[in-house]
């Protein structure tokens, strides 16, 4: 304690600005409150630090102390005249944070403060705290929230859940009213199974998985994560205005395995010539081109575009299924929720090769310019600049939606199943704490990615000028290495049953005889149609979407439906085709993950070193073919690098 206080005094004496904030608005007092370092809070206050200075999200030191259960810090901040009743950008009070995280001692302090400030009038504070700490079931949540909000007079208090906005599917949007689904009917379904899908929009196989999930009768929370080019860059890569240092080749050489650095503006400008009027109108409605210019405007426009596109696609896919493929009728199908996720930290593909997802799916969503999405609904009035990771919207079968607010809570479900189809960029932005509270309900995690150490990899290694990743042993886990690391730590800490579909397990849809000939668009179309038909995947829209992706005239996507394989495993467990006991008879393997490069190995070896050695031996045994030899050369180099990185 003395050393910390002394260090603060030395920095202040040297001229340090005590109210200086990071790019996200976080100050030294804020961080001290987050970790409960009361002595630092006091020392900073004595140095004239602002104890109310909030982050860019309007999260105050009191907020973050309440969220993390530091009652003594809240008490100290109160003595220092901090505002205990501040509201953050999501209109949440510090009491909400304390209630949501079940920190009773913090709630007691804040309720007492609200009472002393005449913001709360209750006959018995202890009884009121009991009410707060024991929230009612879902059906009574709205009434409970209204009662508490009226008593406190500020901000919402949600019972350990997420604020959601019901929103229509725009596929058949008209002026008809929604049929009354009935609260009892909704509650009967919502309490069984939930599938959490870590989605993205860059590959269609995530939507193939969603189509399979719709057959289970479970609810699904589809969390959209965004490519790194919409704003977030790898924190280890410094900003630079040098043209040379903004080139793909520079980053490829300087930061091997860590992708490329570019923004949405460069992608949009690259594709500005020759695009359709529908595409131009769609992007213009979302703010591009913007007369102000700049990468930040383009990033916001692209984020809005990808969100609207993904919401529309996910909604149509969910309700595209019919009884012919064995899926439940719409009235018996589970609920689909759409969550706003995080932004990836790495762009694995170079700017010249990265797909523009709006152009990619344009053909399946005509007329594109009339797609409303989440940000163009006048009644909701949702602004893309206010979009936050953690917002959840409900997808309804027909529109437009009634303006109703409901509560989506992970705690409502008996069992939760999680997939790793896309990215876990969302994990570190508050979702981890939500899942910590329901860890006992997580019955299985299904991971797509990594390679077996005893088999040759079937995915590509690094390709100069195209793909800057460490080795073939990287896939979904590379997009946000930190989020992947924290999620794997969660699985290990709470002993969650984990099932892995390694890259080796997914094969190309092309038959050997067909693979010898150039894959024309006609051949690709035939192959995809056969795959969808034989596996009874989706309806007309899903077929159109898959053809748009796999048989696109510009983008030559690999015919590998990765995430579909993962969905089969989830579906088997939920549908009773395989019990948890059956799954225990699968091959037992260890999953090794290196966060520095997103490297994931699946191995029977019991040590990290043993797994690397087996992988290296497997690569050395490959036959001497031109393409194989080149792959082996790259992999051997990467293995040597891996050996020099002992930590996981």
N, C-alpha and C positions, 0 to 999 in steps of 0.2 A: 504493500500500500504506500509506504513512504517513498519508494523509488518511483512509483507512478506519479505521485503528487509532485515530487521533486522534478521529474522530467517535464511536467506541465509548466512548472514555474520557470525552469530554464528556457523552455521554448518561448514563453511569454516575454521573459526578460530579453530574449534575442530578437524580439519584434514579431513573433508569430501572431497571426490574426485569429483570435479564438472563435470568431463566427464564420471563418472561411468554410465553404461547403464544397463537396465533391460535385461531379456533373449531375448526380441525381438529387442534389440538394441536402444531402446528409451532412451534419456537422459533428464535431467532437462530442458535444453534449448528447446528441441523438444516439451516437454509438455507445456512450457510457451508459445511457438509460437502457439500451437494448440488452447489454450484458450485465446490468445490475451493479455497475461500479460506482457506488454512491460517493466514495471519496473523490473520484474524478469529477463527478457532477458538481460537488461542493467546491473543489479547487477551480474549476472552470467558471463557476458562478462568481467566485471571488475575483476572478480575472475579467469580470464584466461580460461573460458569455450570455447570450440570449437563451433562456431555458424554454422558450416557446417556439423557437425557430424550427419550422417543419420542413420536411423533404418536398420534392416536386409534386408528390402525390398528396401533399397536405397532411402527412403523417407526422404528428408531433412527438417529442420525447415521451410525453405521457402515454400516447397511443402505443408506442413500441414497448414501453415498460409494462403496460397492461397486457399486451399480447404475449409477452414472454414471462409473465408471472412474477415480476419484481415489485412486490408490495412496498418494500422499504424505499425503493427509488421513487415510487408514486408519492409516498408520504413526504419524502425529502423535497420533491418537486413542488408539492403543495405548500410546504413551509417556505419555499423560495418564491412563492406567489405565481407559480405556473398556472396556466389555464387548464384545469382538469376537464372542462366541458367542451373542448375543441372538437370540431367535426372534420373528418378527412374528405378527400375528393370523392369518395364513394358514399358520403353522407353517413359515415359511421362514427359513433362516439367511442371514447376509451372504454366505457362500460361494455359496449358491444364486443370489443376485443377481449376483455376479461371474461365475459360470459361465454363467448365462442370457444375460448381455450380452457374453460372450466377452472379459472383461478379465483376461488372464492374470496381469499384474503384481499385480493385487488378489488373485487366487486364491493366488498364491505366498505373499504376506504372511499371508493368513488361514490357509492350511494350516500354515505354520510356527508360527503362534500356537496352532493347535489341537494340534500336536505337542508344543509346549512345555508346554501345559496338560494333557498326557497324555490328551487327548480323541481322539488319533489315533495309531495304531501301524502304521506302514508302514516297510518296509526302505529305500525310496528315495522321498523326497518329490518329486523331479523327475519320476520315472516316474508317481507318483500324480497329479500335476498334469496330465501328458500325458493320463492316463485321463479326467480330468475335462473337459479342453478338447476331447476328441475323443469325444463320446458316441456310443454304438452306434445302430443302426437301431431302428425302432419295436418290432420283434418282441423285441428284447433289452432294451428300456428298463426293464421292471419288474425284471428280474434285476440290471441295472446299478444301478438306484436302490437296491435292497435291499442290495447289496454296499456301496455308498458310505455309506448311512445307518448300516449296522451298524458300519462303521469309524469314522465320526465320532461316532456315538452321539447325534445330535440332528438333528431337522428333516429334511424331504425335500429331495433335490437332483434337480430335474427337468431333463432334457436340452433346454433351450431351449423348453419347451412349457408347456401349461396343464394343471392338474390337472382331470380330468373325472370325473363320477360317472355311471355307466350308470343309466338310469332308465326305467321302463316307460311305454308309451303307455297311458293309462287307458281308452281307447275301448272295449276289450274285456277289461278287467282281470278276471282270475279267479285260480284257485289253480294253474293249469297251469305247469309249468316251461318255461323258454325253450328252444327248440331250439338245439343247439350250432352256432353260426355258423362256428366255426373261425378261428383266428388267421390262417392263410395266406389264407383267403378274404377276410378283412377287409383284410389288407395289400395284396392284389392290386388292390383298388378304391381304397384311400385315397391311393395315390401318384399318381393321375392329376390330376383337376381338382377344384378347390374353388371354390364360389360363396359369397361373403360377402355376406349380405343384411342391410342396416341396417333392421331391422323396427320396427314399432310395432303397436299394436292398435286405434288409433283409426279406421282405415279398412280395409275388407275387401280393397281391391285389392292390398295387400301379400301377402295369402294367395293371391290369384289368381296373383300372380307365383310364389309358392312352389309352387303346383300345377304351373306350367309348368316350374320348375326340376327337379321330381321326374322329369320325362320325359327329362332329359339324361343320366342315369347318373352325374352328378357328385355329390360330397358337398356338403352345404350347411351353413354355419354361420349360423344365424338369430339375430341379436343384437337382443334386445328393449331398446328405449329407452323411458323413462317420461315421461309428461306433467309439466310443471313444477309442477303443483299438488301432487304427492306430496312436495314438500319443497324443491326448488331454485328460487330466485328470481333474477331478473336482478340481477347484482352492483351495477348502477348505481342500483337502486331502494332507498332506505332503508326500514328497518323502521319501522312506526308503529302505535300503538295507537289512533289517532284513527279514529272511525267514518267520518268524511268521507274520510280518507286511505286507508281500506280499501275505498272504493267503486269500482265500475268506472268511473264517470264521472270521478272524480278522476285515476285513472291514465291514462285515455284522453286527458285534457286535458294532464296534466303530462308524460306520457311517450309522445308520439305515435309510433306504429309499434312500440312495445315491449310490446304486449299488456296483460295485466291481472294483478293480484296477488290470489291467493286460494289456499286450501289444500284438501286432500281433505276435511276435516271439513265445510266449507261445501257441498261437492258431496253428501256423504253425508247431511247434514242436510236439504238441499233435496229429496232423493229418498226421505226416510224414510217419508213418508205414502203409503199406497196400494200399497206394494210387495208382492210375493208372499211367501208363507211360505218358498218355496225360496230366494229372494234373501236374505231375512232370515237363514235358517239358514246359507247360504254365507258371508255376511259375518261372522256371529257366530263361526264356526269360525276366522276370520282376525283376530279381535280387535276387531270393531266391532259394537255400541257397547262401549266399554271404560269400566268404572266409574271409572277414573282421569280419563278425559276428556282433552281437549287435542288440538291439531292434530297433534302428533308421533305420537300413538297412531293417529289416523286415517290419517296418511300411511303409516305402516308397514302398517296393515291393507289400505289400498288398493293399496299396492305388492305385497303378497303376493297379493291378489286378481287383479291384472292379470297377474302372473307366472304364477300357476296357470292362469288363463284362456288366456293366450297359448300356454303350453306345451301345453295340451290341444288347442287349435285347430290349432296348427302340426303336432302329431303326427298328428292325425286327417286333416288335409289331405294330409300327406305319404303316408300309407298308404291314402288314399281313392282314389287313382288306380288304374286297371286297364288291362288290355291293350286294351280296347275303344277307348280314346282314344289309343292309340299309345305309352303310357308303359311302362317296363319292369315286369316282374313284380316282386313284393316281393323275391324272392331275388336279382334282378339290379340292383335299385335302389341308388343310393348311400346313404350314411349321413347322417342328419340330426342335427346338433348344435345345441343351444339355449344361447345365451350370455346372461349377464346384462350389460346395457348400462348406460348412464349416464342421468342425469335431465336433461331439457331445461331451458333457462334462461328460456324465454319461453312464456307462455300466450297465443296469439294471439286465442283466442275468449273472450268474457266468460263469467262464471260462470253466467249465466242461459241461455246457449246451448250450453255445452260438454256433450258427450254423456257419460253414465255408461256406460262400455263393458260393465260387468257386466249392466246392464239391457238394453243394446243386443243382446247375443248370448245372453241368457238362453234365448230360445225355441229356439235350436239346440243347447243343451247340457243338456236335461232328462234325468234329474233333476239340477238344478244343485247341490243340497245334497250329493250323493254324489260330486262331483268331488273327487278326492284332491289332485292337483297335486304340487308339489315340497315344500311345507312341512308336509304332513300325513302324510308317509311315516315311520312310526315307526322303521323299520330304518335309514334314512339319518339321521334325527334332525336335519334341517337347520332352523336357526332363521332366521326372516326378518330378525331384527336382525343376523345375521352375514352376510347376503347381500352379496357384494362384486361390483363391476363387474369382469368378467374370468372369473368362474366359468362353467364350461361343462358341460352335461349332455348325455348321448347319449340320443336317443329310440329306443326299440326297438319292434318290431312287435307284441309281445305281452307280457303281464306275468303276475306280478310279476317284476322283474329280480333276477338274482343280484347280490349285493353285490360288485362288482368295480370296481377303479380302473384306468383306462387313461390313456394320454397322448395328448392332442390337440395336435399341433404343426403350425404353419403350414409348417414346414420339410419336412414329409413330402411335400408336394405338388409336382408338376412345374409346374403352372400355377394361378394364382389370379385369379379375376374378382370384382370388387367392384361392388355396386350402391349407389345413393343413393336408396333408396325411402322411407326414413323420416327418421331423424335421425342426425347424427354426434355425439351427446352422449357416446358411449362413447370417442371417438377420443383425447381428451387424457388419459384415465385409464390410461395404460400400453399401450394397444393400438398407439399410434403407433410405439413403439419395437419392438414385435413385427413390425410390417409393415416398418419400416426394414431389419430383418435379412433380409427376403425380398423386397425391392423389385424385384429382377430377375425374380422369378417372377410378378409382377403383370402380366398380359398385357392387361388392359383394365379400365377403370372406366366405369360406365354411370350417368349422372346424370339423375334425374327432377327437373325444375324450371327456373325462369327463364323469361324470355320473349324472343322474337325482337324485335329493335329495328325490323325492317322490316314487322312485321305487328301489327294490333291485338291486345291481350291478350284472352284468352277467360276468364280467371279474375277473381274479384271484387277490387276495390280495398278500401280501408278502409270499413267500415260502422259508423256511430256506434252505440254500445251493443252491437255484435255482434262486430265483427272489427277489432281494432286492429293493423293492419300497415301498413308504409310505403306500399306500392303493389301493383299486380298483379304486379310483378316480384319477388315474394317467395313462397316456398312452403316446401318441406322445409328449405331452408337457413336459415329464420328461427327454427326451433325451438331451435337451439343455434348462434348465429352464430360463436362462437369455434371450436367443433369443426369447423364447415364450412370456416372459414378455414384451419385447420391441415391439413385433408384436401386442400383444393385446393392448398395449398403443397406437400404431399407429391407430388401428381400432377405438378406443375410441376417440382419438384426432380429427380424420377427419370424424367421424360419418359414417363409412363405414357399409353398410347393412351386417349383419353377420348371417349366418345360421349354426346351429350346428346339427350334427348327433352324439348323445350321445352313449356311449358304450351299454347302455341298448337297443338301437334301432336296434342293429345288432344281429341276432340270428344264431345259428348253422345250417348248411345245413342238418344236420342229422335229420331225422324224428324220433319222439318218439319211434316208434316200432323198428326202426333200432338201436337206441341208447342203447337198452338193451343188444345187442350182441356186442362182440369185433369187432372193425372196422378193418377188414382185408384190405390189399392193394386193393383187388378186389372190396370190397364194397366202399372204398374211390374213386376208379377210376370211378365206376358207378355213384356215387353221383356227382362228379365233372363234368363228361360228361353231365349229365342231367341238371345241373345248367348252363353250358356254352351254351348248345343247346337251352334251354327254354328262355334264356335271349339274345340269338344271340350275344354272346361275342366272338370276335376274329375269326381268321382263324386257320389253322393247327398248326402254331408255337405257338400261344397263348394257344391252347389246350395242346400241348406237355409241355409247360412251366408250366401251372397250374397243370398238372398231376405230373410233376417232383417235384413240391413243396408240394402239398397236399397228394400225395400218395408215398412220398419218403420212401424207406425201412428203413432208419435210423432216420429221423426227423419226429416226430409226431405232425405236425402242426395242429392247431385248424381250423376247417372247417368254418371259419368266414371271408367272403370277405369284410372287413370293408370299405376299400377305394372305392370299387365299389358302395356302397350305396351313398357315397358323390358325386361320378361322375354322378350318376343319377340326383341328384339335380342340378348340374352345367349344365348338358346337357338339362334338362327341361327348365331352364331359357334361355339358349342360343338358343334352338331349337324352342322356342315359345310355348312349351307345358305348360309352366307356366310363367306368366308375373311377374314383380316385385310387381305389385299390388296383384296378387294371393298369392305370398309368404308372403306378409304382413299379410295375414289372418292365417298364421301358429301360433302355440302357442307362445305367447310372454314370454320369460324367461330372466333371468339375468345369465350371465356367471361370476363366481367368480374364480379367479386364485391366488394361493399361490406359488410364485416363489421358496421359500425355498425348497419345496419338489415336485414341479410340480403338485400340487393338483388342479384339475379342477372340479367344481361343476356347474351344470345347474339347476336353481331353479326359482320358481315363488316368492320365498321369496325376500323381498326388502333389506335385510341386510345380511352381511357375517355371523353374529352370528345366525340369523334365519335359514339360509341355512344349517349350521352345525347341528343345533338342529333338523331340519327336517330329515336330513340324519341319524343322530343317532337314531331317533325314528323309522325310516324305518328299520334300521338294527335290532333294538330290537324286532320288530314285526315278524321276520322270524320264520318259523316253526322249531321245534326241530328235525332236522335231522342231522346225524353225520357230513356230509360234510357242511351243512348250518351252523351248530353250530360252527364248526371250523372257518368258514369264519366270522361269527358274532363276535367270540372272537377276531380275528385279527382286524376286523373293529372297534370294540368297543375300543380297545386299541389305534387305530389310531385316532379315534374321540376324545378321551381324549387328545391326543397330539395336535390335531388341535385346540381344545378349548384353549390350552395354547399358541397358536400362533395367536394373534389377527390381525396381519398385513397381508395385501395382497401383 
